[in-house]
Amino acid sequence: MSLTIAPRPSGILTDDAREELARAVLQLETVSLAARIAGMVGAPVEALRSRLPAGVQSMLDGAVRKALASAMQAALKASPSANPTPFPTAWFHRGLAAATGAAGGALGLPGTLVELPVSTTLLLRQIAAIAAEHGEDLADPLVAAECLKVFALGGRDARDDAAESGYFAVRVALAEALKGAIGKGVAGMLLPGFLGPIAARFGGPVALKISAQAAPLIGAAGGAAINIAFLEHFRGVAQGHFTVRRLERLHGTDAVKTAYEAIAATRDARFMA
């Protein structure tokens, strides 16, 4: 007599999917970049935030927007995994990030502003490679937009209201900003209505990065280390984001969101205990 195994009801996550989702929650809800950079420089986070000259802070939004726009145009044209070396792609990108960070750190504030579009392009190429690994079609403008969203998701601040800065809350806000841009190709997604919210959130980590790299004694080695920390942070956020999207395609958006929020709530309760 053979046993018939009933199919798993639609919308119920497998144990493996829950394990993947738990890792994604850790990657998306642990806002550690500011503390990591502050620890590398040896200065409190608030000191780094306030150290940039007023003139630099006022021009930062425009610089970030330009960096994102140029990155979008350059990073997704070629294969994101293009790699002329025998080393793994992730290490190739780490090497490039270290090189640009070293140049920026050696040249101080002017150097960090000059290398910002380059390092942002490297970040977007790595994000796009991760998206492709999770089955995303990079030729789809919507997927290109999802790659850009990682900059906003990775720029959330632990000081923000959790109800407004949680992973799904930010996704909803960005989806609203994206309405009307799709259908006009990649250039359409660079409209201020969509790029603005991303630049606003990405600007926080960029300000910390610039402030840290412009420190008087940071030098080339420190600049390289900061760029690698920056890269690893956004790589983790990209892994989490595209894991969630892949699981949504397999199990449904509502099921994944419910499970995600339950995992996040359990995690928060452990930290508060």
Beta strands, then each sheet from edge to edge (+ up, - down):
end
